[in-house]
Amino acid sequence: MLYRTNISVFESNAFLGVSICSRLFSEKTLIALFDWCKVNVKSVYVLIADEIQMYTFMASKGLERKEACAKALQIGDIKYRFIERVIKKGDYDN
């Protein structure tokens, strides 16, 4: 899943990879990252690693592909909506 937002006038782009099961991506952390990006880069591409997490669920929890995929997509959708709210709340999507 990919969410793209233009947040600066600079020429560089930033890629922010989000592990969907990581607790490191709190609202506070995301705000700090987006604040930095707003000053330092042209665009931010947020990559939500839902497909990668599917393989992690298969390997670490022994889930079948269909169940692992459904679980990863469900968590990925929740993470996507959370990130989208942070972006809109902070007015980063301009």
C-alpha positions in Angstrom: 0.0 0.0 0.0 1.3 3.5 -0.8 0.2 6.9 0.4 1.9 9.9 -1.3 1.8 13.4 -0.1 3.5 16.6 -1.3 4.8 18.5 1.6 7.7 20.7 0.5 9.2 22.6 -2.4 12.6 20.8 -2.4 13.7 18.4 -5.1 14.4 15.3 -3.0 11.9 12.7 -2.1 11.6 10.7 1.1 10.4 7.1 1.5 9.0 6.1 4.9 8.6 2.4 5.3 6.0 1.4 7.9 6.0 -2.1 9.5 2.4 -2.6 10.3 3.0 -4.5 13.5 5.6 -2.0 14.8 4.7 0.1 17.8 7.4 2.7 16.8 5.0 4.6 14.6 3.1 6.6 17.2 1.3 9.8 16.3 4.2 11.7 18.0 6.8 9.9 15.9 4.9 10.4 12.7 4.5 14.1 13.4 8.2 14.5 14.0 9.0 12.6 10.8 6.5 14.7 8.7 7.7 17.9 10.3 11.3 17.1 9.3 10.2 16.1 5.8 8.2 19.3 5.3 11.4 21.3 5.7 13.8 19.0 4.0 12.2 17.1 1.1 9.8 17.7 -1.8 7.5 14.6 -1.3 7.0 11.8 1.1 6.1 8.3 0.0 4.7 6.2 2.8 5.1 2.5 2.1 2.9 0.3 4.3 4.4 -3.2 4.4 1.3 -5.2 4.5 2.4 -7.8 1.9 5.7 -8.3 3.7 3.9 -8.8 7.0 1.8 -11.5 5.3 5.0 -13.5 4.8 6.0 -12.8 8.4 2.7 -14.2 9.6 3.1 -17.3 7.5 6.6 -17.9 8.8 6.3 -16.9 12.4 2.7 -17.9 13.2 2.3 -20.8 10.7 -0.7 -19.2 9.1 -1.8 -20.3 5.6 -1.4 -17.7 2.9 -5.1 -16.8 2.7 -5.4 -16.2 6.4 -2.0 -14.4 6.6 -3.0 -12.1 3.7 -6.4 -11.3 5.3 -4.8 -10.5 8.6 -2.0 -8.4 7.1 -4.4 -6.4 4.9 -6.8 -5.8 7.8 -3.9 -4.4 10.0 -2.5 -2.5 7.0 -5.9 -0.8 6.4 -6.0 0.3 10.1 -2.4 1.6 9.9 -3.3 3.4 6.6 -6.3 5.2 8.1 -4.2 6.1 11.2 -1.4 7.7 9.0 -4.0 9.4 6.9 -5.5 11.0 10.0 -2.1 12.2 11.2 -1.4 13.7 7.8 -4.7 15.5 7.6 -4.5 16.7 11.2 -1.1 18.1 10.7 -2.0 19.7 7.4 0.9 17.9 5.6 -1.2 17.1 2.5 -0.7 20.3 0.7 
